[in-house]
C-alpha cells in the first residue's frame, strides 16, 4: 500500500502543478471534492469505475460523462482518463486528499488534530490553535477529538509533528525513568 500512496502523492503533485500553472487550484479542488462526494454516495458508480471488469474505454467514457455533468474542467477530465489508463483511479481518495493538502499548504494553511481527555472550551481551543499557528507559521484548522484514555492533557498533531502533553504520556515517561534507575 505504501507504493500506492507514494504514487498517489506523485499524481496529486502533478495535478497541483497543472492547476497552479493555469490558476485553477481552488476550482480544481472543488471539482475533485465534488467527484469524491459523488463516489462516496454511489456504490454503483464506484463499482463501475473501479472494477476492471469493464474495459478501460468504457470506464473513461463513463467518468468523462460524470465529470462533464459535475462541470469539471478539461484538464481534470483528461487527468481522470489518465488515472483510468494508468490503473490509478483506485487511488483517487488519496490523490484528492493530497491535492487538498498541497492547496492548503500553498495558501499557508494546515490541518491539525487535537485530542483531549475531555471536551475543550472555546477559549482553550482558541489558545491551542493560536499556539500551533505560531509554532508552524501557518494558519491552523483544527479538528477536535476526545479520548478519555489520555487521562488529562492534550495531544496535537500537525502533519508529522506531534505535541504530546497528555498525562498518560507523562506517566509513561515517569514509569520508564523509574524503571531505568
Secondary structure, DSSP 8 states (H G I E B T S, - for coil): -HHHHHHHHHHHHHHHHHHHHTT-HHHHHHHHHHHHHHHHH-HHHHHHHH-TTS-HHHHHHHHHHHHHHHT--HHHHHHHHHHHHTT-GGGHHHHHHHHHHHHHHHTTEEEEEEEESS---HHHHHHHHHHHHHHHTSEEEEEEEE-GGG-SSEEEEETTEEEE--HHHHHHHHHHHHHH-
